[in-house]
Amino acid sequence: MISIILCVAAFIFAYVAGRRSLIAGLVTVFAVGYFYGIVRANVAESYSHFIFDAAVIGLYLTQLTKRGNREEERAREMLKLWVGVLIAWPFILFLVPVQDYAVQLVGLRGNVFMLPFILLGSRLRSEDVKKLALAFAALNLIAFGFACAEYIFGVERFFPQNQVTELIYKSVVDERYGNADRSEALRIPSIFTGAHAYAGMMVMTFCFIFGAWGQKVAGKPWRKNLLLASMVATITAIFMAAARSPVIILLALFVCVIVSVRLKAQAWALLLTAAIGVGWLVSSEMRFQRFLTLQDTDFITERVHWSVNESFLDLAVEYPMGNGLGGGGTSMPYFLRSQVKPPIFYMENEYARIALEQGVFGLCLWAAFIVWALTRRATRRMDEWFIGRRLVLVTCAAYFATGMIGTGMLTSIPGTALLLLGLGWVAVRQPQHAEQGATTQHAPATEPDGVALERIPARQYV
């Protein structure tokens, strides 16, 4: 009963917020997504699995029927076609009863439900993204508070051991049991469904937070302070979650920042101080050092071989039209797992999952779309969000690449929603007149207190 009430409340809040504005609806949905993991774990009812979905439906009902002006719609025309095709193909497969229809319904949700976030992302304007970044900054600080509490008092205080939290209790810091101090220490999930979902969301939100921090916010120093504090908490959280691939992506983002922007002296001092503080914290706590297992080349080779080998081709040959929606590894509620007709074997590879559920044709559609989306030149060099867009683009590319060695790219809550939202944002260039508060070449982003960054002139990128 409680879970039904929560679903209804999530729907109503998202619907009301969505009627007010796109950004209000998005903030509401992501707030629900942040707390979804811990709520679902503590409200052990079947309908608790649909709390986030209810909020998303409320947002969709208010936003997907809205249209921009003719110029904006023309800019999004090709993107809308791609999203339509990616949604239509799984719906066609849904009519083929390979799996139980309840399983196929969950599989359909996993393959198409969040794709409209791509279209919502293409409608975001500069001011919208600034508000979204501030919301993420606040939410990340709240999540970091829970993470610290779990580190001090134990994950068990916040996540009871049940079928929903099974993955959390399997996720230890040292899964190879090479270190007795780390073999039983659980990775920190904060308020998310798992540690990897937590770290992945922190990496994605870092792009927006850093992009907003480097802009001019005259007369509102509290925003700068909030964004900076959240950046420190966000980076620390990635190490607390003890997930390896998000650390690699974070390092790639740091390189992107170094080569793409010039920071003023005060900004460098702040960033270096924060980096030293986080580095000291990570070096002094072994639970935060799981990424050091990347030095073990034999382990990494073995891990990659699990996901990327000739077995991928074997699956494609054995199931050219797929094993039915939900039959390739889409996360299932515990009460439906026994209904799934499994393939001859699973692979920990998101593209193998797509091939098993959508067939070879569906996999080819996704591969073509990813290449198309990541090769759009939709960012203006003097756009105030140039750095933020570049970081989002790098992160999207990194997540699509790591999909070859893991699953959950299209089903993580709320990480997938933000990944697709960011992809839509960077894939479409907003018409110049639609950008509110966009900077020009003669008005670079600067800040009276000397904190803001300066973009490198276009000629230096060539």
N, C-alpha and C positions, 0 to 999 in steps of 0.2 A: 504493500500500500504506500509506503514512504517513497519508494522508487517512482511510482506513478505520479505522485504529487511533485516530485522533483522534475520529472519529465515535463509535466504541464507548466511548472514555473519557469523552466528553462525556455520552453517555447514562447511563453507569454513575454518574458523579459526581452528575448531576442526579437520578437515580432514588433513590440512597442519601440524598441531602440532602432530597429531597421526602418520603421516608418518615419522616424525622426531624421536619420541620415545613414548613409552607407558606413561611415566611420564609427558611428555609435553602435550600429549593429555588429560590426566586426569586433569591436572592443568587447562587447557583451559575449559574443560567441567564444572568443579566445579566453575570456575570464572563466567561462564555463569549462572550456577545454583544459585549462590549467588545473582546476580542482577536480576534474573528472576522475582521475586515477585514485585519489585518496577517498573520494566519496563512494565510488564503485566498490572499493575494497571493504569499506565499513558498512555499506548497505548491501548486504549479500542477497539481493533479489534479482530475478531475471530481468526486470525492466530497467535496472540501473545501468545496463549495458547501452541503453538508448538515450541517456540524458544529453550527451553531446549532440547526437543526431537530431533530437527534438529542437535544440537551439539552432542548429544549422537550417533545419526546415523552416523555422520561423524567419530567419534571415532571408532565405531564398524566396519566400512568398512575398516579401516586400521589395526585393531588389532585382530579381532576374527579369521582371517584366518592364523595368524602366529602360528608357533609351536616351542616348545623348543626342547632340545635334548631328547634322548630316556629316560634317567633317570628322567628328569623333567616331561615328559609326563606320565610316569608310576606313579609318585607321585600324579598326578592330575586325574588319570583315574577314580577313584570312584566318585570324585567330579563332573566330567564332566557327568557321568551317572546320578547322582541325578539331576543336572541342566537340562539335556535333558528331563527327565521324568516330572519335574515340568513345563517345557515349553510345552511339547507335549500334556498333558492332557487338558489345556485350549484351545489349538488349535482344539482339537477334539470337545470340547463343543461349539466352535465358529460355527461349522457347523450345530448345532441344533438351529433353529430360534425361540428361546423363546422370545427374545427381538428384537426390531428394530435393523437392522444390524449396523446402525451408533452408537447406544448405545453399542452393543456388541463389536464393534471395539474399543471404548474407554475402555470398560471393559477388553478386551484382553490386551490392552496397560497397564492397571493398574495391571494386574496379571502376565505379563511375560516380559514387556519391559525392566525392569532394572535387571532382573536375570543374564544376562551375566556379570554384574559387579562382581559377585562371581568368575567367571573364571579369570577375569582381576586381581582381588585381589590375586589369587593364584600364579600369575606370578611376584608379587612385590618382589624385593630384598632389602637388607638393605639400599643401597644408594638411591634407588628409594623412599623409605619411608621417608628418611631424607629430600629429596627435597620436597616431598609432605607436610611434617610437616612445613617446612619453608614457603611454599605457603599458607598453612592454617593460619599460624601466621600472615602473611601480610594481607590476606583477612579478618581475624577476627578483626584486628585493623581498617580496613576500615569500616566494618560493625558496629563496636563499635562507630566510629565517627558519622555515621548516627543515631545510637540509641541515642547518647547524644543530637544530634540536634533535634530529635523527642521529647525527654524529655523536652528540653528547649522551643522549638517553637511549639510543638504539632504535633501529627501524621497527622493531617489534611493537613499540609503544604506539605507533601510528598505523601500521599495516598488520592486521590480524592474519594469521596463517590460515588460508583457505584455498579453494580452487582458483579463485580470481588472482590471488597473489603468489601462485605457484612459481611463476617466472622470477619474481623478486627474490624469493628464498633460494632459488637456484643460482642467482647471480652473485657469486662471491668475488672478492677482489682478485684473488689468485686462483683461477680455475684449474691450474695445473698442480696446486698444492705443493709448490716448491718452497713456500715460506710459511712456517707454522703460525706466525703472527697474522698472516693475511688469509689463510686458507678458510677461516670461518667468518671473516668480516664481510658483511653484506655491502654491496655497492649502494650508494645513496640515491633513492628515487625521488626525494623531496615529496611533492604532491602529485607526481605523474604516475603513469602506469608502470614505469620501470626506469632504471638508471639511464638506459640508452635513450629513451624518449626524453628524459630530462636534459641530458647533455646535448642531444640533437636540437632541441628547441632553444637552448641557450646559444648555440652557435648561430642559428638562423636569426635570432633577435639581436645578436651582437651587431650584425650588419646595419640594422635600422638604428640602433642606439648610437653607434659610432658616427653614422652618417648625419644624425641630428645634432650630435655633440659638436661637430665641426662647423656648424652654421651660425650665422649671426642671430642672436636672440637679445636684442637691445632692451635693457631695462628689466630683464627677467632672469637674474642670476640664479634663482632657485632651480630653474630648469637645467642649467649647466651642471649644477651640483648634483641634482637628481640623476642626470644621465651619467655623470662621471662615477658616482657611487654605484650605480647599477652596472656599469661596465666592469668595475672591479669585482663585484659580486658574481656577475655572469661568467667571467673568466675563471674565477675560483671554483664556481659550481661545476664547470666542465671537468676539472680535475677531481673534484669530490665524487662525481658520478662514476669515475674510473672507467670511462669508455675510450677506446683507443682511436677509432676513426675520427670522432669529433676533435680530438687533440691535433691530429694531422691537418684537418680542415682549418682549425684555428691558426695554426702556424702558417698555412697558405694565405690566410687573410692578413696576418701580420706582414708578410712579404708584400702583399698587394698594397697595403697602406704605405709601406716604406717607399715603394717605387712610384706611387701614384700621387702623393701629396707632400707638400712642404708644411711643416708645423712651426709655429712660432716658439720662441725659447720657453715661454711659460708652459705651453702645451707639451713640449718635449719633457720638461721637468715633471709635470703631472703624470704623464704616461710612464716615464722611467721610474718614478717613485712607486706608482701602482704596480709596475712589472716586477720591481725588486721585492715589494711586499708579497705579491702572489708567489714569486719564485721562492722566497724564504719559507713561506707556509707550506708549499708543495714539497720542498726538499726536506722539511722537518717531520713530515708525516708519511709513513710508508703506504698508508691506504690510498693516498692520492697519486701514487707513482706507478700505477698499472701500465701506463703508456711505455714504461721502460722495457716491457717485454717485447717491444718492437725491435730491440737490439738482437733478439734471438732469431737469427735468419732461418734456422731450421724450423722453428715453430711457425714463423710467418709463411714459409713455403708450404708447410703442411696445411695451414689454415686456408690459404688461397686455393690449394688443390682441392679442398673439400667443396669449394663453390665453383671453381672454374676448371673444368676438365672435359674430357671427351664424353662424359655422361650427359652433358647438356645436349649434345647432338643425338644421343640415344633416345632421350626423352622426346625431342622434336620428331624423330622418325617414328617412335612408338605411338605418339599422340599428336598427329599433324593438325587435328581439329580441337585438341585439348582434351582434358579429362572432366570437363564440366566446370561451371563457375563454382568456386568454393572447393574444388577438388585438387588444387595445386599447392595449397599451403596458406591460403588466406586465414587469418586468425579467426577462430570460431568460438562462440560462447561455449562454456563447458557442457551445457545441456544438449548441444548439437554435435559434439565431436564424434560420438558413436555412430552418427548417421552418415558420415563422410565415407565414400568409396575411394580409398587411397590409390595413388598410382603405384607403379612397381617400385619406385623409390622417390624420395624428396631430395631437393638440393637447396642449400642455404644460399639462394641466389634469386633476387627479385625478378630478373628477366626469365629465369626458368619457371618461376611461379606464373608470370604472365603467359608464357608459352603453354604451360599446362592448363591454364584456365581459358585463355582466349585463342589458343592455337598459334600456328606459325604466322598466319596473316595478322593476328592481333599484335604479335611481337614486332612484326615489320612496321605496323602502323605506329607503334610507340617509338621505335628507333628513329623513324623518319621525322616524327613530331619533335623529339628531343633535339635532333640535329637542326631542324628548322628554327626552333625557339631559341637555341643558344647561339645561333649565328646571325640574329637580327642586330642591326646597328641602330638601336633605338635610343641611344643616350647622347645628348648634346654635351660637348666638352665643357661648356660654361654653365651647364645646369647646376643649380645649388645641390642637387642630389646626385651629382655625377659619381662621387666616391661611394655613396650608399648603394647606388645601382650597380656599380662595378663589384662591390663586395657581395651583393645578392647574386649576381650572375656567377661569380666564382663559386659561391656556396652551392647554388643549384647544380652547376656542372660537377662539383665534387660529390654531391649526394647521388646524382645519376650514375657517376662512376662507381661509387661504393655499393650501389645496388647489385653489382656483380658478385659481391662477397657477403651479402646479407639480405634479409627480407624486412618488410614493414615500410618500405618507401612510400607506398600508397595507402597505408592503413594506420599510420601512427597518429595518435590524438594528443595534442592538436598540431603536431609537427607537419603532417602532410598538408593540412589546410594552409599553413603559412608558407610551406615550400611552393605550393601551386599558386598561392596569391602573389608571392614574390616573382615567380616565373612569368605570370601574366603582366606584372608591373614592368619588368625589364624587356619584355618581348614586343611591347607596343609603345611607340613614341606618341605622347600626347601632343595635339596641335598647340602651337606656340601660344595662342590666345587663351587656351584653357588652363595653362599653368598659372596658378596664383602665387604671386610673390617670387617668381623665378628671377634669378640673378642674370645680369647681362655682363658682357665682356668688360664694360667700363665700371662695373660695380661688383668686384670680387667679394666673397664672403670674408668679412673681417669682424673683429670684436674689440670694443674699446679696452677690455681688460687683457687683450693680447692672447686669448686662449684659442680662438678659432683658427682653422687651417686655411691655407691658400692653395688653390689648385695650380698645378704646373701648367704653363701655357701649352696649347695643343701641339705646337711644333716640337716640344720636347718628348712627346709620346711617340713620335714617328721614328 
